[in-house]
């Protein structure tokens, strides 16, 4: 179990059957339930597309309700950023998220999302557990749609019409995760932009891999982008927090380059100024982070750039913070990493850029001496 200030309070992960069992999961949730019953606080319970996650979430909802806790159960698999949005909207006081985020398929997990001052913990209780029926019966707990309000928040954040009126083609790899269908819903029908989503059907085993863009080959996505002469490809992690960007030639942009492109777009079109935290370029990268080149980029954008492998867990609020695994947070819009939101900004950058994303990344590479 590990603790964080941001984006969640505590998490627990273990391999299925070896450590991650229904009993262990219930023991950790019951500890939360005891405290919530005393505080008379409301708990949102969400889940991802992982193996049995929906049934585990229903069981936890029954357990907490039996303890006297007011429980809201998500009606569908939901990105982590949508959980945070629901908490921001005061729909609940805290959340339990049945998810191992973007870990391999054989790992299960539980996240506690709450204020540091809540005193909550997912340390397992040693008290006897009541008998439970599994799979649980039809849920008698109130369910809540938290995807739709989140989609509406994304709609307000992005200039969708600036994208929809152009004849653009985007490929999106949902990685069998929680963001499936969201981008296609946002762009809808009637516009000239075409969004083609792959790997959108839920797969509890994630093709026996990990729903993490930089741990997957993305060969299908890269081939589709390259051979269709489309404008952009996006791979969004299973929990929606991380992304990989595929440029029109089929190359996956490294996180350092993606962070700088995203920050440049926000500086140009949203007048954002401030701190950008990006992972250092890979050792074999074409983009070498020379002080002179970094200083020139900072002067051109009005941003201050720091290089760090993980800039998320910090007291500061950078304009863009991206990790080496592709998690990206945009502090103006959310304190939670949101790869889906960042991906939409890349679509917007491709639409607003004169010549699309190809021109934007070519200009960035020229700044770093790459022809």
C-alpha positions as CSV (number, residue, x, y, z in Angstrom):
1,X,0.0,0.0,0.0
2,X,1.3,3.5,-0.9
3,X,0.2,6.9,0.1
4,X,0.0,10.1,-2.0
5,X,-1.1,13.7,-1.5
6,X,-2.3,13.8,-5.1
7,X,-4.1,12.5,-7.1
8,X,-5.4,9.9,-4.5
9,X,-4.9,9.3,-0.8
10,X,-4.0,5.6,-0.7
11,X,-3.9,2.6,-3.0
12,X,-3.5,-1.1,-2.6
13,X,-2.6,-3.6,-5.3
14,X,-2.0,-7.4,-5.3
15,X,-2.0,-10.3,-7.8
16,X,-5.3,-12.0,-8.2
17,X,-5.8,-15.0,-5.7
18,X,-2.2,-14.6,-4.4
19,X,-3.1,-11.5,-2.4
20,X,-6.0,-9.8,-4.1
21,X,-9.1,-11.7,-2.8
22,X,-12.6,-10.7,-2.1
23,X,-12.0,-11.1,1.6
24,X,-8.9,-8.7,1.5
25,X,-10.9,-6.2,-0.6
26,X,-13.8,-6.2,1.9
27,X,-11.6,-5.9,4.9
28,X,-10.0,-2.7,3.5
29,X,-13.4,-1.2,2.5
30,X,-14.9,-2.1,5.9
31,X,-12.2,0.0,7.6
32,X,-13.3,3.0,5.5
33,X,-16.9,2.2,6.3
34,X,-16.5,2.3,10.0
35,X,-15.0,5.8,9.8
36,X,-17.5,7.1,7.3
37,X,-20.4,5.9,9.4
38,X,-19.0,7.9,12.3
39,X,-18.5,11.0,10.1
40,X,-21.9,10.5,8.4
41,X,-20.1,11.0,5.1
42,X,-21.1,9.8,1.6
43,X,-19.0,7.4,-0.4
44,X,-18.9,7.0,-4.2
45,X,-17.8,3.6,-5.4
46,X,-16.5,3.3,-8.9
47,X,-14.8,0.6,-10.9
48,X,-12.8,0.1,-14.1
49,X,-13.1,-2.7,-16.8
50,X,-10.8,-5.1,-15.0
51,X,-11.7,-8.7,-14.2
52,X,-14.8,-8.8,-11.9
53,X,-14.3,-5.1,-10.9
54,X,-18.1,-4.3,-11.3
55,X,-19.1,-7.2,-9.0
56,X,-16.4,-6.3,-6.4
57,X,-17.7,-2.8,-6.4
58,X,-21.3,-3.9,-5.9
59,X,-20.2,-6.1,-3.0
60,X,-18.4,-3.2,-1.3
61,X,-21.4,-1.0,-1.8
62,X,-23.6,-3.5,0.0
63,X,-21.1,-3.8,2.8
64,X,-20.8,0.0,3.4
65,X,-24.5,0.4,3.2
66,X,-25.0,-2.2,5.9
67,X,-22.7,-0.2,8.0
68,X,-25.0,2.8,7.7
69,X,-22.9,4.7,5.1
70,X,-24.7,6.6,2.3
71,X,-23.3,5.0,-0.8
72,X,-23.5,6.0,-4.5
73,X,-22.5,3.2,-6.9
74,X,-21.2,4.2,-10.4
75,X,-23.5,2.7,-13.0
76,X,-20.7,2.0,-15.6
77,X,-16.9,1.6,-15.7
78,X,-15.5,5.1,-15.2
79,X,-12.2,6.9,-15.7
80,X,-10.4,8.0,-12.6
81,X,-10.7,11.7,-13.8
82,X,-14.5,11.3,-13.8
83,X,-14.4,10.1,-10.2
84,X,-12.4,13.3,-9.3
85,X,-14.9,15.4,-11.2
86,X,-17.8,13.9,-9.2
87,X,-16.0,14.7,-6.0
88,X,-15.3,18.2,-7.2
89,X,-19.0,18.6,-7.8
90,X,-19.7,17.5,-4.1
91,X,-21.6,14.4,-5.2
92,X,-19.8,12.5,-2.4
93,X,-17.3,13.1,0.3
94,X,-14.8,10.4,-0.8
95,X,-14.6,7.6,-3.2
96,X,-13.4,4.0,-3.4
97,X,-12.3,3.0,-6.9
98,X,-11.9,-0.8,-7.6
99,X,-9.0,-0.6,-10.0
100,X,-5.3,-1.4,-10.3
101,X,-5.1,1.6,-12.7
102,X,-2.8,0.6,-15.6
103,X,-1.1,-2.3,-14.1
104,X,-1.0,-5.8,-15.9
105,X,-4.2,-7.8,-16.1
106,X,-3.4,-10.2,-13.3
107,X,-3.3,-7.3,-10.7
108,X,-6.3,-6.1,-8.8
109,X,-6.5,-3.0,-6.7
110,X,-8.4,-0.5,-4.6
111,X,-8.0,3.3,-4.4
112,X,-9.2,5.6,-1.7
113,X,-9.7,9.1,-2.9
114,X,-10.3,11.5,-0.1
115,X,-9.0,14.6,1.6
116,X,-5.8,14.1,3.6
117,X,-7.6,15.5,6.7
118,X,-10.4,12.9,6.5
119,X,-8.4,10.4,8.6
120,X,-9.5,7.6,6.3
121,X,-7.4,4.5,5.6
122,X,-7.7,1.3,3.7
123,X,-5.7,-0.7,6.2
124,X,-7.4,-4.1,6.5
125,X,-9.7,-4.6,9.5
126,X,-9.3,-7.7,11.7
127,X,-12.9,-7.8,12.7
128,X,-15.1,-10.7,11.6
129,X,-16.8,-10.1,8.2
130,X,-20.5,-10.8,7.7
131,X,-21.4,-13.5,5.2
132,X,-21.8,-12.2,1.7
133,X,-23.4,-13.6,-1.5
134,X,-21.0,-13.5,-4.5
135,X,-21.8,-12.7,-7.2
136,X,-24.0,-10.2,-5.4
137,X,-27.7,-10.0,-6.1
138,X,-29.1,-7.2,-8.3
139,X,-27.9,-3.9,-6.7
140,X,-30.3,-2.3,-4.3
141,X,-27.9,0.6,-3.9
142,X,-28.6,3.9,-5.7
143,X,-26.5,4.0,-8.9
144,X,-25.2,7.2,-10.4
145,X,-24.1,8.2,-13.9
146,X,-20.8,10.0,-13.5
147,X,-19.6,9.7,-17.1
148,X,-22.2,12.1,-18.5
149,X,-21.3,15.1,-16.3
150,X,-17.6,14.4,-16.9
151,X,-18.2,14.3,-20.7
152,X,-20.1,17.7,-20.4
153,X,-17.1,19.1,-18.5
154,X,-14.8,18.0,-21.3
155,X,-17.1,19.6,-23.8
156,X,-16.8,22.9,-21.9
157,X,-13.0,22.7,-21.7
158,X,-12.4,22.2,-25.5
159,X,-13.4,24.2,-28.5
160,X,-15.0,21.2,-30.2
161,X,-16.5,23.2,-33.0
162,X,-13.1,24.4,-34.1
163,X,-12.2,20.8,-34.6
164,X,-15.5,19.4,-36.0
165,X,-15.7,21.8,-38.9
166,X,-12.5,20.6,-40.4
167,X,-12.1,17.4,-42.5
168,X,-9.8,15.7,-40.0
169,X,-9.3,12.0,-39.1
170,X,-8.3,10.8,-35.6
171,X,-7.7,7.3,-34.5
172,X,-8.2,6.5,-30.8
173,X,-7.1,3.3,-29.0
174,X,-9.3,2.9,-25.9
175,X,-7.1,0.0,-24.8
176,X,-10.2,-1.9,-23.6
177,X,-10.5,0.6,-20.8
178,X,-12.8,3.1,-19.2
179,X,-12.7,5.9,-21.9
180,X,-14.3,3.8,-24.6
181,X,-16.9,5.7,-26.5
182,X,-16.3,9.1,-24.9
183,X,-14.4,10.8,-27.7
184,X,-16.8,9.5,-30.3
185,X,-19.7,10.8,-28.2
186,X,-18.0,14.2,-27.9
187,X,-17.5,14.7,-31.6
188,X,-20.9,13.2,-32.4
189,X,-22.5,13.4,-35.8
190,X,-22.8,16.2,-38.3
191,X,-19.3,17.5,-38.2
192,X,-16.6,16.9,-40.8
193,X,-14.1,15.4,-38.3
194,X,-14.0,11.6,-38.2
195,X,-13.0,9.7,-35.1
196,X,-12.2,6.0,-35.4
197,X,-12.0,4.1,-32.1
198,X,-10.2,0.8,-31.8
199,X,-10.0,-1.7,-28.9
200,X,-13.2,-0.2,-27.5
201,X,-14.9,-3.4,-26.4
202,X,-14.2,-4.2,-22.7
203,X,-11.6,-6.9,-22.2
204,X,-11.1,-7.8,-18.5
205,X,-7.7,-9.3,-19.4
206,X,-6.5,-6.4,-21.6
207,X,-5.2,-8.8,-24.2
208,X,-3.1,-10.4,-21.4
209,X,-1.1,-7.2,-21.1
210,X,-1.3,-3.9,-19.3
211,X,-3.6,-1.0,-20.4
212,X,-0.6,1.4,-20.4
213,X,0.3,3.1,-23.7
214,X,4.0,3.0,-23.2
215,X,4.0,-0.6,-22.2
216,X,2.1,-1.7,-25.3
217,X,3.5,-1.9,-28.9
218,X,0.6,0.2,-30.3
219,X,1.5,-1.4,-33.7
220,X,-2.1,-1.5,-34.9
221,X,-2.7,2.1,-34.0
222,X,0.6,3.2,-35.6
223,X,-0.1,1.3,-38.8
224,X,-3.6,2.7,-39.1
225,X,-2.4,6.3,-38.6
226,X,0.5,5.9,-41.0
227,X,-1.3,4.0,-43.8
228,X,-4.5,6.1,-43.7
229,X,-2.7,9.4,-43.8
230,X,-4.7,10.5,-40.8
231,X,-3.9,13.6,-38.7
232,X,-3.3,12.1,-35.3
233,X,-3.5,8.9,-33.2
234,X,-4.1,8.7,-29.4
235,X,-3.8,5.8,-27.1
236,X,-5.5,6.4,-23.7
237,X,-4.7,4.3,-20.7
238,X,-7.2,2.0,-19.1
239,X,-8.0,4.4,-16.2
240,X,-7.9,7.4,-18.5
241,X,-4.9,9.1,-16.9
242,X,-2.1,8.5,-19.4
243,X,-1.8,8.9,-23.1
244,X,0.6,8.3,-26.0
245,X,0.5,10.5,-29.1
246,X,1.1,9.0,-32.6
247,X,2.1,11.6,-35.2
248,X,0.9,11.2,-38.8
249,X,3.9,9.2,-39.9
250,X,3.1,6.6,-37.3
251,X,5.8,7.5,-34.8
252,X,5.0,7.6,-31.1
253,X,6.1,10.9,-29.6
254,X,8.1,10.5,-26.4
255,X,6.6,12.1,-23.3
256,X,9.2,15.0,-23.3
257,X,8.2,16.0,-26.8
258,X,4.4,15.6,-26.1
259,X,4.6,17.7,-23.0
260,X,6.4,20.6,-24.9
261,X,3.9,20.4,-27.8
262,X,0.9,20.5,-25.3
263,X,2.4,23.4,-23.3
264,X,3.1,25.3,-26.5
265,X,-0.5,24.9,-27.6
266,X,-1.8,26.1,-24.2
267,X,0.5,29.1,-24.3
268,X,-0.5,30.1,-27.8
269,X,-4.3,29.5,-27.7
270,X,-5.1,29.8,-24.0
271,X,-2.5,32.3,-22.9
272,X,-1.2,30.0,-20.2
273,X,2.0,30.9,-18.5
274,X,3.9,29.1,-15.7
275,X,5.7,25.9,-14.9
276,X,5.9,22.9,-17.2
277,X,7.3,19.6,-15.7
278,X,8.4,17.1,-18.4
279,X,10.4,13.9,-18.2
280,X,13.9,14.2,-19.6
281,X,14.4,13.0,-23.2
282,X,15.3,9.3,-23.5
283,X,19.1,8.6,-23.8
284,X,18.7,7.8,-27.5
285,X,16.3,10.7,-28.2
286,X,16.7,12.9,-31.2
287,X,15.7,15.8,-28.9
288,X,18.7,16.5,-26.7
289,X,17.9,18.8,-23.8
290,X,20.7,21.3,-24.2
291,X,20.5,24.4,-22.0
292,X,20.6,26.8,-24.9
293,X,17.7,25.0,-26.7
294,X,15.6,24.7,-23.5
295,X,16.1,28.4,-22.8
296,X,15.0,29.3,-26.3
297,X,11.8,27.2,-26.0
298,X,11.1,28.9,-22.6
299,X,11.5,32.3,-24.1
300,X,9.3,31.5,-27.1
301,X,6.4,30.1,-24.9
302,X,6.7,32.2,-21.7
303,X,6.9,28.9,-19.8
304,X,9.4,27.7,-17.2
305,X,10.6,24.2,-17.9
306,X,11.8,21.6,-15.4
307,X,12.8,18.1,-16.2
308,X,11.6,15.3,-13.8
309,X,10.5,11.8,-14.3
310,X,7.4,12.4,-12.2
311,X,6.1,15.9,-11.6
312,X,2.6,14.9,-10.4
313,X,3.2,14.5,-6.7
314,X,4.1,18.1,-5.8
315,X,2.7,21.0,-3.9
316,X,3.0,23.2,-7.0
317,X,0.5,23.4,-9.8
318,X,2.2,23.3,-13.1
319,X,0.5,24.3,-16.3
320,X,1.5,20.9,-17.7
321,X,3.0,18.0,-15.7
322,X,3.7,14.8,-17.6
323,X,5.4,11.6,-16.4
324,X,7.6,9.2,-18.3
325,X,4.7,6.8,-18.4
326,X,2.5,9.4,-20.1
327,X,0.3,10.5,-17.2
328,X,-0.5,14.2,-17.7
329,X,-2.1,16.8,-15.5
330,X,-3.3,20.2,-16.5
331,X,-3.7,22.3,-13.4
332,X,-6.1,24.9,-14.9
333,X,-8.6,22.2,-15.6
334,X,-8.0,19.4,-13.0
335,X,-5.6,18.4,-10.3
336,X,-6.0,14.8,-11.4
337,X,-4.1,13.3,-14.3
338,X,-6.4,13.2,-17.3
339,X,-5.0,11.7,-20.5
340,X,-8.3,12.0,-22.2
341,X,-8.5,15.8,-21.7
342,X,-4.9,16.1,-22.9
343,X,-5.7,14.0,-25.9
344,X,-8.5,16.4,-26.8
345,X,-6.2,19.3,-26.6
346,X,-3.9,17.5,-29.1
347,X,-6.9,17.1,-31.4
348,X,-7.5,20.9,-31.0
349,X,-3.8,21.6,-31.7
350,X,-3.9,19.6,-34.9
351,X,-7.0,21.5,-36.0
352,X,-5.6,25.0,-35.1
353,X,-2.1,24.4,-36.3
354,X,-1.4,25.6,-39.8
355,X,-0.5,22.2,-41.4
356,X,-1.7,20.2,-38.4
357,X,0.3,18.3,-35.9
358,X,3.0,17.4,-38.5
359,X,3.9,21.1,-38.8
360,X,3.9,21.7,-35.0
361,X,6.2,18.8,-34.1
362,X,8.5,19.6,-37.1
363,X,8.8,23.2,-35.8
364,X,9.6,21.9,-32.3
365,X,12.2,19.5,-33.5
366,X,13.8,22.3,-35.6
367,X,14.2,24.3,-32.3
368,X,16.2,21.4,-31.0
369,X,18.3,21.0,-34.1
370,X,16.5,18.0,-35.5
371,X,15.8,18.2,-39.3
